Amino acid sequence: MDLHYGDISFPLNLPPDRLLGVVRPAAAEATEPPEAIIGAALDRCAETIRSFRPGERVVIVTSDITRYTGSEVYLPILVERLAAAGIRERDMEILVALGIHRKQTEHEHQKIAGPLHGRIRIVDHDCDDPGELAFIGRTSNGIEVTVNRRVVEADRVILTGTIGFHYFAGFGGGRKSILPGVAARASCMASHFAVLNPGAGTGKNPLATTGSLAGNPVHGAMVEACAMVEPAFILNTVLSPDKRIIAAFAGPWRDAHEEGCRYYAERFAWPLREKADLVVVSCGGFPKDINVIQSHKAMEYGSQALKEGGVMVLLAQCRDGYGNATFFDWFRFQDLAPFEVRLRSHYEINGQTAYSLLQKAQKFRVILVSDLPPEEVRTMGMTPARTLDEAMTQATELLPADYTAYVIPEGGTVLPVATKK
């Protein structure tokens, strides 16, 4: 089979008798056109939209380019519904939920807004601009919630995005559009710090994990922050691995999100009966492998199918490098204990991701196929390769003769989950 890498593919040559399985979503095909799916979801919000009044200022929050959501499809339909309710286009604004990511280019704004580009004002959130931020309250565990002033001053706020697994918030989508999506840097850091157990050296909270919301402290902080904003409703898509809209969930921000998460988990969790010596994982190509931070998702999910000490071949082009200027700096720590000490005293979201990556690089033997400088890949604890063939040659030298393997063509979307014996 061919595995995606950026905008190209590499052929995989693997002996069939080594293969335990190809890890794919259970069902990921659309039964209706995307416009029909979005329209049906918004029908569930018809009464809420009818309550909007002419002259009200509406802010639509949507994701940045690193998280494709189908926004060029759903935003025009949403705007059409708002216009039918009497909201003027000049009173609508699209706010890109960058979190702590870089600003978008004009071309990226065009891709996000689709045919609305040039019609509806679109702006990037800036987590570091105090003039654009407003404090709105504290969560029960003391997190100061400061968010983009636009969502505070708007008459109506609509959250849009896509639902998928998140490696410590459980799932993306829904409440995550507010925190960290349009929050101040300090608020983002504080909410993500909840991923760590209280007390030095105690590591990560076991409830802050992929595909789980119950008791998840990071999810809990996001929910409390979102409740302070009181969004009018959400519109979240579910995408197939080839980025087609297969479902959409709209309605009250908490209920619609939880419904979408249940739908996603039923279709994108893969029953795992045994772990393998080798896992070959593609992030799924651009933009899922745009940088190391985004590609880490596929690494995290794929590692669930790998024996301790096993070999992972990860295809992640990383054309934009690391995704944040401070990410690579964390690898000055090569031992996890001092890394955790520094992370607790000077917490950064990028540091948390770097820590998680180094954990897996030390638990497994990871061969990274990327465009990154080889010496930097080695600094992160991984073995560099330029092609899949080169990586497979290196992997074979590390594996037993009777090794077993899984192939995960869309590593950023499917989660191997151990089945109970």
C-alpha positions in Angstrom: 0.0 0.0 0.0 1.0 3.6 -0.3 1.3 5.8 2.8 0.8 9.6 2.8 3.7 11.9 3.5 3.0 15.7 3.1 1.5 16.0 -0.4 3.1 12.7 -1.7 3.0 9.0 -0.9 5.6 6.4 -0.2 5.0 2.7 -1.1 5.3 0.3 1.8 6.9 -3.1 1.2 6.0 -5.4 4.1 5.9 -9.2 4.0 2.2 -10.2 4.3 3.0 -12.9 6.8 4.3 -10.3 9.3 1.1 -8.3 9.2 -1.3 -8.5 12.2 -3.7 -6.0 10.7 -4.2 -2.6 9.0 -5.6 -0.2 11.7 -8.5 1.8 10.1 -11.7 3.4 11.4 -14.6 1.0 11.5 -16.8 3.1 9.3 -15.9 6.5 7.8 -18.0 7.0 4.7 -20.4 9.8 4.1 -24.0 8.7 3.2 -25.0 12.2 2.1 -23.4 15.3 0.5 -21.6 17.5 3.0 -24.0 20.4 2.5 -26.9 18.1 3.4 -25.1 16.9 6.5 -24.4 20.5 7.7 -27.9 21.6 6.8 -29.5 18.8 8.8 -27.3 19.6 11.8 -28.2 23.3 11.7 -31.9 22.4 11.5 -31.5 21.3 15.1 -30.5 24.9 16.0 -33.3 26.5 14.0 -35.2 27.8 17.0 -32.0 29.3 18.5 -31.0 31.0 15.3 -34.5 32.4 15.0 -33.9 34.1 18.4 -31.1 36.1 16.9 -32.0 39.8 16.4 -31.0 42.2 13.6 -28.1 44.4 14.8 -26.6 41.8 17.1 -22.9 41.2 16.8 -22.1 37.5 16.1 -18.6 36.0 16.4 -18.0 32.6 14.8 -15.0 30.9 16.3 -13.3 28.4 14.0 -10.0 26.4 13.9 -6.7 27.3 12.2 -5.2 25.6 9.2 -3.4 22.9 11.3 -6.8 21.4 12.0 -8.8 20.9 8.9 -12.5 21.0 9.8 -14.5 21.5 6.5 -14.9 25.2 7.4 -15.1 26.2 3.7 -18.2 24.1 3.5 -20.0 24.8 6.8 -19.2 28.5 7.3 -21.1 29.7 4.2 -24.1 27.6 5.2 -24.0 28.9 8.7 -23.7 32.5 7.5 -26.7 31.9 5.1 -28.8 30.8 8.1 -27.7 33.8 10.1 -28.5 36.2 7.3 -32.0 34.6 7.0 -32.5 35.5 10.6 -31.7 39.1 9.9 -28.0 39.3 10.9 -26.1 41.5 8.5 -22.8 40.3 7.2 -21.1 43.4 8.5 -22.2 42.3 12.0 -20.6 38.9 11.6 -16.9 38.1 12.3 -14.9 34.9 12.0 -12.3 34.5 14.8 -9.6 31.9 14.1 -8.9 30.0 17.3 -5.1 29.9 17.2 -4.5 29.1 20.8 -0.7 29.6 21.0 -0.1 28.8 17.3 1.3 31.2 14.7 -0.8 33.7 12.8 -2.4 32.6 9.5 -1.4 33.8 6.1 -3.9 35.5 3.8 -3.9 32.3 1.7 -4.7 30.2 4.8 -7.5 32.6 5.7 -8.9 32.1 2.2 -8.8 28.3 2.7 -10.5 28.5 6.0 -13.3 30.9 4.9 -13.8 29.6 1.4 -16.3 31.7 -0.6 -16.8 34.0 2.4 -13.3 35.3 2.1 -13.5 39.0 1.4 -17.1 39.1 2.5 -17.0 38.4 6.2 -14.2 39.8 8.4 -11.8 37.2 9.5 -9.2 37.8 12.3 -6.6 35.7 14.1 -6.7 35.3 17.9 -3.5 36.7 19.6 -2.9 35.1 23.0 -0.2 37.6 23.8 -2.0 40.9 23.1 -3.4 42.3 26.4 -5.4 44.9 24.6 -7.4 42.1 22.8 -8.0 40.0 26.0 -10.5 40.2 28.9 -10.6 38.4 32.2 -13.9 36.6 32.7 -13.4 34.4 35.8 -11.7 31.6 37.6 -12.3 27.9 37.4 -12.9 25.8 40.5 -9.2 24.8 40.6 -8.0 28.4 40.4 -7.3 28.8 36.6 -7.7 32.5 35.6 -9.7 32.5 32.4 -8.8 35.4 30.1 -10.1 35.2 26.6 -10.3 37.2 23.4 -12.3 40.4 23.9 -14.3 39.7 20.8 -16.1 36.7 22.3 -16.8 38.7 25.5 -18.3 41.7 23.7 -20.2 39.8 21.1 -24.0 39.4 21.5 -23.8 35.8 20.2 -20.9 33.4 20.0 -20.9 30.3 17.9 -18.2 27.6 18.2 -17.2 25.6 15.2 -14.6 23.0 14.5 -14.1 19.3 14.3 -14.3 16.4 16.8 -11.4 14.0 17.0 -9.2 12.3 19.6 -6.9 14.5 21.8 -4.1 12.8 23.6 -4.8 14.4 27.0 -8.0 16.4 26.7 -9.9 13.3 25.6 -11.4 14.8 22.5 -11.0 18.0 20.5 -13.9 20.2 19.5 -16.6 21.9 21.5 -15.3 23.6 24.6 -11.8 23.5 23.3 -12.6 26.4 20.9 -12.6 28.7 24.0 -9.8 27.2 26.1 -7.2 27.1 24.6 -8.6 28.3 21.3 -9.2 32.0 22.1 -7.6 32.2 25.5 -4.6 34.1 26.8 -1.3 32.3 26.9 -1.3 32.1 30.7 -4.8 30.6 30.7 -3.7 28.0 28.1 -0.7 27.0 30.1 -2.6 26.8 33.4 -5.4 24.6 31.9 -2.9 22.2 30.3 -0.8 22.0 33.5 -3.8 20.0 34.9 -2.4 17.1 32.8 0.2 16.6 35.6 -0.5 14.9 38.9 -0.1 17.0 42.0 3.4 16.6 43.5 6.8 16.5 42.0 7.8 13.3 40.2 4.3 11.9 40.1 4.0 12.3 36.3 0.8 12.6 34.2 -2.7 12.3 35.6 -4.0 8.9 34.4 -7.4 10.4 33.7 -6.0 12.9 31.3 -5.9 10.5 28.4 -7.0 10.0 24.8 -10.7 9.3 24.2 -11.8 9.9 27.9 -13.8 12.8 29.3 -15.0 11.3 32.6 -12.9 12.8 35.4 -10.4 14.3 32.9 -9.0 17.4 34.7 -8.0 19.1 31.4 -11.5 18.6 30.0 -13.0 19.8 33.2 -11.1 23.1 33.1 -12.2 23.6 29.5 -15.8 23.0 30.3 -15.8 25.6 33.1 -14.2 28.2 30.9 -16.6 27.6 28.1 -19.6 28.0 30.5 -18.3 31.5 31.3 -18.6 32.5 27.7 -22.1 30.9 27.2 -21.9 30.2 23.5 -25.2 30.3 21.6 -24.5 26.9 20.1 -21.8 24.8 18.5 -21.4 23.2 15.1 -18.8 20.5 15.0 -18.0 18.1 12.1 -16.6 14.6 12.1 -14.3 13.9 9.1 -13.2 10.7 7.4 -9.5 10.1 7.1 -9.6 11.6 3.6 -11.1 14.8 5.1 -14.7 14.4 4.0 -17.5 15.5 6.3 -19.3 12.3 7.4 -21.3 13.8 10.3 -22.0 17.0 12.0 -23.3 17.9 15.5 -25.0 21.2 16.3 -26.9 22.4 19.4 -26.2 23.3 23.0 -22.4 23.4 23.4 -22.0 20.7 26.0 -24.7 18.2 24.8 -23.9 18.4 21.1 -20.2 18.0 21.8 -20.7 14.9 24.0 -22.9 13.4 21.4 -20.3 13.9 18.7 -17.6 12.4 21.0 -19.6 9.3 21.5 -20.2 9.0 17.7 -16.5 9.5 17.1 -15.3 6.9 19.6 -17.7 4.3 18.2 -16.2 4.6 14.8 -12.6 5.6 15.3 -11.4 3.3 18.1 -9.9 0.1 16.7 -10.2 -3.1 18.8 -6.6 -4.3 19.7 -6.2 -7.9 20.7 -2.4 -8.0 20.8 0.5 -5.6 20.5 3.1 -5.9 17.8 6.9 -5.6 17.5 6.5 -3.0 14.7 4.0 -0.2 14.0 4.3 1.7 10.7 2.3 4.9 11.1 1.5 7.7 8.7 -0.1 10.9 10.1 -2.2 11.0 7.0 -0.3 13.6 5.0 -0.7 17.4 4.9 -1.9 19.2 7.0 -1.9 16.4 9.7 1.9 16.2 9.4 2.5 19.9 9.0 4.8 20.1 12.1 6.1 17.9 14.9 3.5 19.1 17.4 0.6 18.0 15.2 2.4 14.8 14.1 2.8 13.8 17.8 -0.9 12.8 17.8 -0.2 9.9 15.4 2.8 8.9 17.4 0.8 8.9 20.6 -2.1 6.9 19.1 0.1 4.5 17.2 2.2 3.7 20.3 -0.9 2.1 21.9 -0.4 -0.9 19.5 3.3 -1.3 20.1 5.1 -3.6 22.5 7.5 -1.9 25.0 10.8 -1.7 23.3 9.2 -2.2 19.9 9.9 -0.2 16.7 7.8 2.6 15.3 8.2 4.0 11.8 6.5 7.4 11.7 5.9 9.3 8.5 5.6 13.0 9.3 7.0 15.5 6.8 6.9 18.5 9.2 7.3 21.1 6.5 6.7 23.8 9.1 9.3 22.4 11.4 8.2 22.1 15.1 5.1 24.2 15.2 6.4 26.5 17.8 9.8 28.3 18.3 10.2 27.0 21.9 9.4 23.3 21.3 12.8 22.0 20.3 14.5 23.9 23.2 13.0 21.4 25.6 15.2 18.6 24.3 18.2 20.1 26.2 16.7 17.7 28.8 17.6 14.1 27.8 16.5 12.5 31.1 12.8 12.5 32.0 13.2 13.3 35.7 14.9 16.7 35.4 12.6 17.4 32.4 9.6 16.9 34.6 11.1 19.1 37.3 11.6 21.9 34.8 8.2 21.4 33.2 6.5 21.8 36.6 8.4 25.0 37.5 8.2 26.6 34.0 5.2 25.0 32.4 4.6 25.3 28.6 2.2 23.4 26.4 5.0 22.8 24.0 7.1 21.4 26.9 4.3 19.0 27.8 4.2 17.7 24.2 8.0 17.5 24.0 8.0 15.5 27.3 5.4 13.1 26.0 7.4 12.6 22.8 10.6 11.9 24.7 8.8 9.4 26.9 7.8 7.4 23.8 11.2 7.9 22.2 12.8 6.2 25.2 10.1 3.5 25.7 10.2 2.5 22.0 12.7 2.8 19.1 11.2 5.5 16.8 12.4 6.0 13.2 11.1 9.3 11.9 10.7 9.9 8.2 10.7 13.7 7.9 12.2 16.7 6.3 13.8 17.8 9.6 17.6 18.0 10.0 18.9 14.5 11.0 20.9 15.9 14.0 17.7 17.5 15.4 15.8 14.2 15.1 18.5 12.4 17.0 18.4 15.1 19.7 14.7 14.3 20.2 15.7 10.6 20.8 14.6 9.3 17.4 16.4 7.9 14.3 16.1 10.0 11.2 15.2 8.7 7.7 14.4 10.4 4.4 12.3 7.7 2.8 10.0 4.9 3.9 12.3 2.3 2.3 15.3 3.6 4.3 13.2 3.5 7.5 12.0 0.0 6.9 15.6 -1.2 6.2 16.7 0.3 9.6 13.6 -1.2 11.3 14.3 -4.7 10.0 17.8 -4.6 11.6 16.2 -3.9 15.0 13.5 -6.5 14.8 13.4 -10.2 15.6 13.1 -12.5 12.5 9.6 -13.5 13.4 8.4 -9.9 14.1 4.7 -8.9 13.9 3.5 -5.6 12.6 0.5 -3.2 12.3 0.1 -0.6 9.6 -1.8 2.6 10.5 -2.4 4.7 7.3 -4.2 7.5 9.1 -2.5 7.6 12.5 -4.0 11.0 13.6 -7.5 9.8 13.4 -7.7 6.2 14.8 -7.0 5.0 18.3 -6.0 1.3 18.9 -7.8 0.3 22.1 -7.1 -3.0 24.0 -10.1 -5.3 24.1 -10.9 -7.0 27.4 -10.0 -10.7 27.5 
